[in-house]
């Protein structure tokens, strides 16, 4: 029986732990409060994953250490280095393979599809945080100190995800309200179902060909913001919402009122230009596929 440690119990961490447990593996889920999914094969532990000694002790029997956690959006730069260092240290000490869930911020603005072989050219604080986390893990892998890989999704769709769709589109459509979104409403944008992120993490963890590189998750849709809002309304049986782009003044006001919104300002380039994630290599090598948009949106309605 294989054992894994999953750090974080948000939608992706929970789905990943359950997929592993349902397949017969043992899983330890680590969160600060000891919360997580209930399952006979899952042990929930309250611990600070940035404490390298505690994380090492909890990872001793694990084949894979899977990170699905991140500090709060407004504390990335301050708190991520300690978490990253602890993950690398625990993997080095125990021999567990280290798999990190990231995103596409480290590429920076790109003309054309986002591919895993693109150079990392971040132009934002959060992009540099993501790039550093990947490069540190990759350096340890190339030095032979551990096995490392990273998974990069697009913008999340899925119940409970801390995602722009769940903040500014879904609730407004269900309430019959206008959608006001800080984006060019008509450029293509990749959307990733949290369940498909979990499937990718599990596939990478179980493949001997996966280590030493990054992998993209399947994309449920490359619909524009206008298209995704319209399609959600149709699936939900609601009237197609009025939708308009948030003005710079509205965005500035929202940022002043909410530190999380303030942190999103530097990522506006992802919504003002096409941001399409190419996952052809992952589909070919790992055999993973995207869940249909209709199924994902129906789950969100429910």
C-alpha positions in Angstrom: 0.0 0.0 0.0 1.4 3.4 -1.0 1.2 6.4 1.4 1.1 10.1 0.4 1.1 13.4 2.3 -1.1 16.1 0.9 -0.6 19.6 2.3 -3.8 21.7 2.2 -7.5 20.7 2.2 -9.0 23.3 -0.2 -11.0 22.0 -3.2 -7.9 20.7 -5.0 -6.2 19.2 -1.9 -9.5 17.5 -0.8 -10.2 16.1 -4.3 -6.6 14.8 -4.6 -6.6 13.1 -1.2 -10.0 11.5 -1.9 -8.8 10.2 -5.3 -5.7 8.6 -3.8 -7.7 7.2 -0.8 -10.4 5.8 -3.0 -7.8 4.0 -5.1 -6.6 2.2 -1.9 -3.7 4.4 -0.9 -3.1 5.8 2.6 -3.1 9.6 2.8 -2.1 12.1 5.5 -3.7 15.5 5.0 -2.0 18.4 6.8 -3.7 21.7 7.5 -3.2 24.3 10.3 -6.5 23.3 11.9 -6.5 19.6 11.1 -9.5 19.9 8.8 -10.1 17.9 5.6 -12.1 15.1 4.0 -13.4 12.2 6.0 -12.3 8.8 4.7 -11.1 5.6 6.4 -7.8 5.8 4.5 -7.2 9.5 5.3 -5.5 10.8 8.5 -6.1 14.5 9.3 -3.2 16.3 11.1 -3.0 19.8 12.4 0.4 21.2 11.7 2.2 24.2 10.2 3.7 22.8 6.9 6.3 25.6 6.9 7.9 23.9 9.9 10.5 21.6 8.2 11.0 19.4 11.2 7.3 18.7 11.7 6.7 18.2 8.0 9.6 15.8 7.9 8.2 13.7 10.7 4.9 13.5 9.0 6.4 12.6 5.6 8.7 9.8 6.8 6.6 6.9 5.4 5.3 8.8 2.3 6.1 8.0 -1.3 4.9 11.4 -2.4 4.6 14.9 -0.8 1.9 16.8 -2.6 1.6 20.5 -1.9 -1.8 22.0 -2.6 -1.4 24.9 0.0 -0.5 28.5 -0.4 -0.4 31.4 2.0 -3.2 34.0 1.7 -3.1 35.9 -1.5 -1.9 39.1 0.2 0.9 37.3 2.1 2.5 35.3 -0.7 5.8 37.1 -0.8 6.3 37.0 2.9 5.2 33.5 3.7 5.9 31.3 0.6 9.7 31.0 1.0 9.4 29.2 4.4 6.8 26.8 3.0 8.8 26.1 -0.1 12.0 25.5 1.9 10.2 23.2 4.3 8.7 21.1 1.4 12.1 20.7 -0.2 13.8 19.9 3.1 11.2 17.3 4.0 11.5 15.6 0.6 15.3 15.6 0.8 15.3 14.1 4.3 12.6 11.4 3.7 13.0 10.4 0.0 9.4 11.4 -0.8 8.9 12.8 -4.3 7.8 16.4 -4.1 4.9 17.5 -6.3 3.9 21.2 -6.2 0.6 22.7 -7.4 1.3 26.1 -8.9 -0.3 28.2 -11.7 0.8 30.0 -14.9 1.9 33.3 -13.3 5.6 32.6 -13.8 5.4 32.8 -17.5 4.5 36.5 -17.5 2.6 38.0 -20.5 2.8 35.7 -23.5 1.8 36.1 -27.1 0.2 32.8 -28.0 -0.7 29.7 -26.1 1.0 29.0 -22.7 3.2 25.9 -23.0 5.2 24.1 -20.4 8.5 24.6 -22.3 8.2 28.4 -22.3 10.8 30.4 -20.4 9.8 31.8 -17.1 9.6 35.6 -17.4 7.4 36.9 -14.6 6.6 40.6 -14.4 4.8 40.6 -11.1 5.5 39.9 -7.4 3.3 36.8 -7.4 4.8 35.5 -10.7 8.3 35.8 -9.2 7.2 33.9 -6.1 5.8 31.1 -8.3 9.0 31.0 -10.5 11.3 30.9 -7.4 9.3 28.0 -6.0 9.6 26.0 -9.2 13.3 26.8 -9.8 14.3 25.9 -6.3 12.5 22.5 -6.6 14.0 21.9 -10.0 17.5 22.8 -8.8 17.2 20.2 -6.0 15.9 17.6 -8.5 18.7 18.3 -11.0 21.2 18.0 -8.1 19.9 14.6 -7.3 18.6 15.6 -3.9 15.0 14.7 -4.6 12.4 14.1 -7.3 10.3 17.1 -8.2 7.5 18.1 -10.5 5.0 20.9 -10.8 1.4 21.1 -12.0 0.0 24.3 -13.5 -3.7 24.9 -14.0 -5.5 27.9 -15.6 -8.3 29.9 -13.8 -10.3 27.7 -11.5 -13.9 26.5 -11.9 -15.3 24.4 -9.2 -17.4 24.6 -6.0 -15.5 26.2 -3.1 -12.5 27.4 -5.1 -11.1 30.8 -4.4 -11.6 31.8 -8.0 -12.7 34.9 -10.0 -15.7 32.9 -11.4 -16.9 32.2 -7.9 -16.4 35.7 -6.7 -17.7 37.8 -9.6 -19.7 35.6 -12.0 -21.5 32.6 -10.5 -23.3 34.2 -7.6 -24.4 37.3 -9.7 -25.9 35.1 -12.4 -27.8 33.0 -9.9 -29.1 36.1 -8.2 -30.2 37.7 -11.5 -27.7 40.5 -11.0 -25.4 42.3 -13.5 -22.0 40.8 -13.9 -19.2 43.4 -13.6 -15.8 41.9 -14.2 -12.3 43.4 -14.5 -11.4 42.0 -17.9 -11.7 42.4 -21.6 -14.9 40.4 -21.8 -14.3 38.9 -25.2 -10.7 37.4 -25.2 -10.3 33.7 -24.8 -9.4 32.5 -21.3 -8.6 29.0 -20.0 -10.8 27.6 -17.2 -9.7 24.6 -15.2 -12.0 22.3 -13.2 -10.6 21.6 -9.7 -11.4 17.9 -10.1 -9.2 17.8 -13.2 -6.4 19.5 -11.3 -6.6 16.6 -8.8 -6.6 14.0 -11.6 -3.5 15.6 -13.0 -1.7 15.6 -9.6 -2.6 11.9 -9.1 -1.4 11.1 -12.6 1.9 12.9 -12.2 2.5 11.3 -8.8 2.1 7.8 -10.3 4.1 8.3 -13.4 7.9 7.6 -13.5 8.1 9.8 -16.6 6.7 12.9 -14.9 9.6 14.1 -12.7 11.9 17.0 -13.4 9.4 19.3 -15.2 6.1 21.1 -15.2 2.8 19.8 -16.4 -0.4 21.6 -17.5 -3.8 20.5 -16.4 -6.7 19.9 -18.9 -8.7 23.0 -19.6 -12.5 22.6 -19.5 -12.9 25.6 -21.7 -11.2 28.5 -23.4 -14.3 30.6 -23.3 -14.2 34.4 -22.8 -15.7 35.9 -19.6 -18.8 36.9 -21.6 -19.2 33.4 -23.0 -18.7 31.6 -19.6 -21.2 33.9 -17.9 -23.7 33.3 -20.7 -23.2 29.5 -20.7 -23.6 29.4 -16.9 -26.9 31.2 -17.1 -28.1 28.8 -19.7 -27.1 25.7 -17.6 -28.7 27.3 -14.5 -31.9 28.2 -16.3 -31.4 31.9 -15.6 -31.8 34.9 -17.9 -28.5 35.7 -19.7 -27.0 38.4 -17.5 -26.2 42.0 -18.4 -22.4 42.1 -18.3 -19.9 44.9 -18.5 -16.2 45.5 -17.9 -15.3 47.0 -14.6 -14.0 50.5 -15.0 -10.5 51.4 -13.7 -12.0 53.6 -11.1 -14.3 50.8 -9.8 -11.3 48.4 -9.8 -9.2 50.9 -7.8 -12.1 51.5 -5.3 -12.5 47.7 -4.9 -8.7 47.3 -4.3 -8.8 50.0 -1.6 -11.6 48.2 0.2 -10.2 44.6 -0.1 -6.6 43.5 0.3 -7.2 40.4 -1.8 -8.6 42.5 -4.7 -5.6 44.9 -4.3 -3.3 41.9 -4.8 -5.1 41.1 -8.0 -4.3 44.4 -9.7 -0.8 43.2 -10.9 -2.4 40.1 -12.5 -4.8 42.1 -14.7 -2.7 41.2 -17.8 -4.2 37.7 -17.6 -7.7 39.1 -18.2 -6.9 41.9 -20.7 -5.3 39.6 -23.3 -5.8 36.0 -24.5 -4.6 33.6 -21.8 -4.9 30.1 -23.3 -3.2 27.1 -21.7 -2.0 24.3 -24.0 -2.2 20.9 -22.3 -1.6 18.7 -25.3 1.6 17.2 -23.9 0.0 16.3 -20.6 -2.9 14.7 -22.4 -0.6 12.7 -24.6 1.9 11.5 -21.9 -0.4 11.2 -18.8 -3.6 10.3 -20.6 -5.7 12.9 -18.9 -8.7 14.7 -20.3 -11.0 17.6 -19.3 -14.4 17.3 -17.7 -17.0 18.8 -19.9 -18.0 22.5 -19.3 -21.6 21.6 -18.9 -20.9 19.1 -16.2 -18.7 21.5 -14.3 -21.2 24.4 -14.5 -24.1 22.1 -13.5 -22.1 21.1 -10.4 -21.6 24.8 -9.6 -25.4 25.4 -9.9 -26.1 22.5 -7.5 
